[in-house]
Amino acid sequence: MWYEILYRVLSIINYAVLIVIGLALLPQILYILLAFLKKRTWPKSDKKCRIAFVIPAYNEGDVIADTVSNVIEGQNYPKELFDVFVVAHNCTDDTAAAARAAGAIVLELNDPDPAHRMALYPLKHGIDHIINIEDEPYDLVIHLDADNHINAEFCSLMNDAYQSGVEFMRPYEGALNSTQNFYTKACSLFYAFDSRFGSRVRERLGLAAHVDGSGATMAVSLLKRTGGYDAVTIADDAEFSLNRMLEGVKAHFIEDAVVYQDSPSTFKDTAARNRRIGHGVMNLMKSRAGQMIKTFFQTGNMSLLEMFSMYFLNFINVFICTWLPLFYIYHFLYTGFAAYGYIPLTIWDGAYYMSLFWNTIIIGLSIGVALFVLFGYVQALIIVLTDYKKLGAERRSQLLGAVFLFPVFLVVYMLTLGKGAVSKPKKWDKIKRNKVVK
């Protein structure tokens, strides 16, 4: 019967989807299995470079002073060798005044173009200004968000790597408010995954780091060679990182340098952030995937293949959120009716469908439980046990409760990221800031 043929065709398609999902997840599994690798460190240098922090800010008057003060007052680095630049972008509040009072050099950018209502444009403006300073020029530019804090050794650690020849690098992404509520605990654990697992393993295997925003550190010499900050999309951090990778510039992970971020404290804020990430990365993949694969075959740069697999998860996530639930609803309804004789069969008998019905339940549950244990409990537990201080906690027990419900957060993450991949969020979503001082 035609519906038996249809079932077989759809099953073959589903097998192909499952294989692709499995291949895309392999690097993520590898990161967790190699969690025992030691972090890389850089030799201490007596030579000090000049550093400029650049902070794009849109109506951030409630948090910008804390961020500027944290940098200026908190660094174990000669104060005369670093400055903080705040780019007040179309601000209608006291962002500029608060930043200036806290000790920042303020650049006010009034840009009425609605298409420029995202952090990319004030960031470009600030970087262009900094790299063209000729009197006492800077050597490094560090991008921070308006709600970030950094650890006291941040400048020194970035300087050590720079003096060792590194031009492009990223820090560990920790959390300011991990213990605020369950939501911030789960968010903090999730966003720490790429630092604790992915970034460390990439560094030890000789792959380029993914430099994605807060704490991104760029040598002025690199920025001058590239004509400034050459990203043009809403996923500007990922795009800039990809551009460097395509050029053969290797980014590095400076693990002991920590940027503390304000984790979303509500579902609404998590969804807004994830939609923006999903939308930006999906568009970047659509426009650059072919170039990534072509350059990989031309150069053999494994970092490109690894990054492709990482970003390809955005496409995979769409299938996970749509194809898989739809197919398996259909699968169980069809095989159940066929197994119990509710529909006539001409090709395969009821026993065949009965076997399919129960084998799918057993195998599916086994794989699902294994993935939940590995990606949910194991990775979350390792992060809590080893990196709780980088997540802003004083004791491991403050975060342990989030481990048990962490798989639930992963489902929320996939759904909101998937929605972002197929929709167009606002260019600069205003996410609620949590006034938690590190």
Secondary structure, DSSP 8 states (H G I E B T S, - for coil): -HHHHHHHHHHHHHHHHHHHHHHHHHHHHHHHHTTTS--------S----EEEEEEESS-TTTHHHHHHHHHHH-SS-GGGEEEEEEEES--SSHHHHHHHTT-EEEEE----GGG-STHHHHHHHHHHHHT--SS--SEEEE--TT-EE-TTHHHHHHHHHHTT--EEEEEEEESSTTSSHHHHHHHHHHTHIIIIIIHHHHHHT------STT-EEEHHHHHHTTS----STTHHHHHHHHHHHHT---EEEEEEEEEE----SHHHHHHHHHHHHHHHHHHHHHHHHHHHHHHHHH--HHHHHHHHHHHHHHHHHHHHTHHHHHHHHHHHHHHHHHTTSS--SSS-HHHHHHHHHHHHHHHHHHHHHHIIIIIIIHHHHHHHHHGGGGT-SSTHHHHHHHHHHHHHHHHHHHHHHHHHTS---TT----------
